[in-house]
Structure formats: structure tokens, C-alpha cells
Amino acid sequence: MSQRRTVLIAAAALALAAPLGAFAQDYPSRPVRLVVPFGPGTTTDIIARVYAEAMGKALGQAIVVENKSGAGGNIGSDLVAKAPADGYTILMGTVGTHAINPGLYRKMPYDAQKDFAPLGFAGYTPTLLVVAADSPIKDLKDLKAAGDKGNGISFGSAGNGTSGHLAGELLKARLGGKMVHVPYKEGGLALSDVMAGQTQFMFYHPAAVMPHIKSGKLRALGVSSAKRTAAAPEVVPIADQGFGEFDLVPWFMLYAPAATPAPVLAKLRDAVAQAVAQPEVRARLAAQGLEVPVLKADELAAFNRTEITKWSELVKRSGAQVD
């Protein structure tokens, strides 16, 4: 290769690299859009707004939350998967969009692993297994006995294929007996029917059930995580009650499109880390029942893979399927 050709190739490489370097150095030069694939006022939305405020301060630019709901979170997630990979469109993903839906939907518009670059773990919410306060079911042994009698019992959830539905299916597998799933359009309606005795139990997040537990309308029989939760430290994990392994928790993770340049990803990941390090942010997340373990960037993708396998197996066991 001639010296002149070598010089020309090197110059071309520098020319291509220069815009990327300059872009990354200037990023972000305008507001960033944080897509929430569920409606306003949902737990995902509330958590996203906490992160948007804190990350915006770290980046020196506003992060604007945009709700794009539909298809169990697939519409908003797909929007981000196909957005320009420039760091200006990111996603608040969930256990639903990135672990449950790949097994639940026959056709997915995006690949939950290949189409996204994880930015940071936003937290997880151990759910509480609750019954009405006046229910004769006092513990898991009573729940098992009720499922073994006659027509059995029923449990509610926010819909087919939701984390609450799948947690109920796992409990059914662990306890045995007849437990019929009753799907609702949203979790609040299911919770009301548990309190009214129309259904016997459900799994739901602490922020929604703790006020009813404190007011004497609900009783918690267990927590879905392997360890006790700070939101209800007195509640014993289901895993510790003698019916086998049990560790299912809804979680939230921030993502960018997969092809986002590494320097931009680094800035976004640093912004997430700065947000989580703030006591005020952690307190606001804790108020929603969230716990935020620190996961490194290389651990996030591995976590996602494991969760897809775990939840897909539960979806298959439940028989839930969405066309």
C-alpha cells in the first residue's frame, strides 16, 4: 500500500470519527424524550417522572416524559426501538415490556434484547399477596386448604399475562388445589373485589395495598420476593413459608436504542447513577415501594436474559397468549 493511500485512508477515518466525537461531546444539546409505554398516573409513569427530573439535572437538559400506551407497553417500546439512536429518545421499560411480553405475544414488533441498550436499573417492586381482612384465610396453609375444597378459590389481577396473574399461577403450582384466575381491566378494580370478598386473593404492589392494610381492610399473607421488603418488613416471603422457591418481582429499567453511540450511552448511564445516588430520589422511589439495587452495565443485559427465560416459562404454564 502506498504512503499516499495510507494517508488518505487515515484522513477518511478521522473525518468519519470527528462528527461522532463532536456529537458525543455536545450531547445533550436539546431536551431528551423519555417514553413511558403506559398511561399517566401509572406506577411506571410516576417512577419515570422521578428519574426524568433527577437525570435532567445531571445532564443539564430537560427530560420530557411522553406517554405512549397500548398493547401491553409494546407500542411505546417499539417507538423507542425504532427511534434515531442519538440519545434523544429513551424508554422506561418494565418486566412486562422486556420479559413477559416476549413470551405472551405471538408477534412482537421488537426484540427485547437486540433492539435496546440498557442504561440503568430503575428499581423493583416486591408484590404482596393479600386477602380481605375478614377472610378466614390467615396464612398459606389456609389458602392451600381453601383451594383443595369444592370448587376451589379465585384470584384477581390487572389482566392476563400481567405479573400479578403469573405470580398467582406460580403460587397455584406451589400450593396445588383449584385456583381460578379472574382478569380485570386494571388492578384497582381487582383490589376492590378482593376487599369485597368477590375474589379471594391477589398479588399487588405495596404502594396500592399498604394503605388498605393499615386501615384494616386487607391482610398480607406473604411477599413475592426472596427477601423481605422494606415497604412491609413484617411480611414473611412466600419462599420462607415451606412451599418451595418463590422469587417474582416486577421491575423497571431505562433503555436507549441499541445503536446509540457508546459515549452517549456513557453519559446517560452516568445520569442514571447520579439520580439513584441522591437520597431524595431514593426516598421518592421507596414511597412507591421500589427498591434499587446497584447493577453494573454488563450485568443488566444478563439480568434481562434471565428474566425473559423465567417469565416466559410462567406464561407458558399459565396458557396466556395474545395475538
Secondary structure in CASP SS format (residue, H / E / C, confidence):
PFRMAT SS
TARGET T0000
AUTHOR 0000-0000-0000
METHOD secondary structure of the structure
MODEL  1
M C 1.00
S C 1.00
Q H 1.00
R H 1.00
R H 1.00
T H 1.00
V H 1.00
L H 1.00
I H 1.00
A H 1.00
A H 1.00
A H 1.00
A H 1.00
L H 1.00
A H 1.00
L H 1.00
A H 1.00
A H 1.00
P H 1.00
L H 1.00
G H 1.00
A H 1.00
F H 1.00
A H 1.00
Q H 1.00
D H 1.00
Y C 1.00
P C 1.00
S C 1.00
R C 1.00
P C 1.00
V E 1.00
R E 1.00
L E 1.00
V E 1.00
V E 1.00
P C 1.00
F C 1.00
G C 1.00
P C 1.00
G C 1.00
T C 1.00
T H 1.00
T H 1.00
D H 1.00
I H 1.00
I H 1.00
A H 1.00
R H 1.00
V H 1.00
Y H 1.00
A H 1.00
E H 1.00
A H 1.00
M H 1.00
G H 1.00
K H 1.00
A H 1.00
L H 1.00
G C 1.00
Q C 1.00
A C 1.00
I E 1.00
V E 1.00
V E 1.00
E E 1.00
N E 1.00
K C 1.00
S C 1.00
G C 1.00
A H 1.00
G H 1.00
G H 1.00
N H 1.00
I H 1.00
G H 1.00
S H 1.00
D H 1.00
L H 1.00
V H 1.00
A H 1.00
K C 1.00
A C 1.00
P C 1.00
A C 1.00
D C 1.00
G C 1.00
Y C 1.00
T E 1.00
I E 1.00
L E 1.00
M E 1.00
G E 1.00
T E 1.00
V H 1.00
G H 1.00
T H 1.00
H H 1.00
A H 1.00
I H 1.00
N H 1.00
P H 1.00
G H 1.00
L H 1.00
Y E 1.00
R C 1.00
K C 1.00
M C 1.00
P C 1.00
Y C 1.00
D C 1.00
A C 1.00
Q C 1.00
K C 1.00
D C 1.00
F E 1.00
A E 1.00
P E 1.00
L E 1.00
G E 1.00
F E 1.00
A E 1.00
G E 1.00
Y E 1.00
T C 1.00
P C 1.00
T C 1.00
L E 1.00
L E 1.00
V E 1.00
V E 1.00
A E 1.00
A C 1.00
D C 1.00
S C 1.00
P C 1.00
I C 1.00
K C 1.00
D C 1.00
L H 1.00
K H 1.00
D H 1.00
L H 1.00
K H 1.00
A H 1.00
A H 1.00
G H 1.00
D H 1.00
K C 1.00
G C 1.00
N C 1.00
G C 1.00
I E 1.00
S E 1.00
F E 1.00
G E 1.00
S E 1.00
A C 1.00
G C 1.00
N C 1.00
G C 1.00
T C 1.00
S H 1.00
G H 1.00
H H 1.00
L H 1.00
A H 1.00
G H 1.00
E H 1.00
L H 1.00
L H 1.00
K H 1.00
A H 1.00
R H 1.00
L H 1.00
G C 1.00
G C 1.00
K C 1.00
M E 1.00
V E 1.00
H E 1.00
V E 1.00
P E 1.00
Y C 1.00
K C 1.00
E C 1.00
G H 1.00
G H 1.00
L H 1.00
A H 1.00
L H 1.00
S H 1.00
D H 1.00
V H 1.00
M H 1.00
A H 1.00
G C 1.00
Q C 1.00
T C 1.00
Q C 1.00
F E 1.00
M E 1.00
F E 1.00
Y E 1.00
H C 1.00
P H 1.00
A H 1.00
A H 1.00
V H 1.00
M H 1.00
P H 1.00
H H 1.00
I H 1.00
K H 1.00
S C 1.00
G C 1.00
K C 1.00
L E 1.00
R E 1.00
A E 1.00
L E 1.00
G E 1.00
V E 1.00
S C 1.00
S C 1.00
A C 1.00
K C 1.00
R C 1.00
T C 1.00
A C 1.00
A C 1.00
A C 1.00
P C 1.00
E C 1.00
V C 1.00
V C 1.00
P E 1.00
I H 1.00
A H 1.00
D H 1.00
Q C 1.00
G C 1.00
F C 1.00
G C 1.00
E C 1.00
F C 1.00
D C 1.00
L C 1.00
V C 1.00
P C 1.00
W E 1.00
F E 1.00
M E 1.00
L E 1.00
Y E 1.00
A E 1.00
P E 1.00
A C 1.00
A C 1.00
T C 1.00
P C 1.00
A H 1.00
P H 1.00
V H 1.00
L H 1.00
A H 1.00
K H 1.00
L H 1.00
R H 1.00
D H 1.00
A H 1.00
V H 1.00
A H 1.00
Q H 1.00
A H 1.00
V H 1.00
A C 1.00
Q C 1.00
P H 1.00
E H 1.00
V H 1.00
R H 1.00
A H 1.00
R H 1.00
L H 1.00
A H 1.00
A C 1.00
Q C 1.00
G C 1.00
L C 1.00
E E 1.00
V C 1.00
P C 1.00
V C 1.00
L C 1.00
K C 1.00
A H 1.00
D H 1.00
E H 1.00
L H 1.00
A H 1.00
A H 1.00
F H 1.00
N H 1.00
R H 1.00
T H 1.00
E H 1.00
I H 1.00
T H 1.00
K H 1.00
W H 1.00
S H 1.00
E H 1.00
L H 1.00
V H 1.00
K H 1.00
R H 1.00
S H 1.00
G C 1.00
A C 1.00
Q C 1.00
V E 1.00
D C 1.00
END
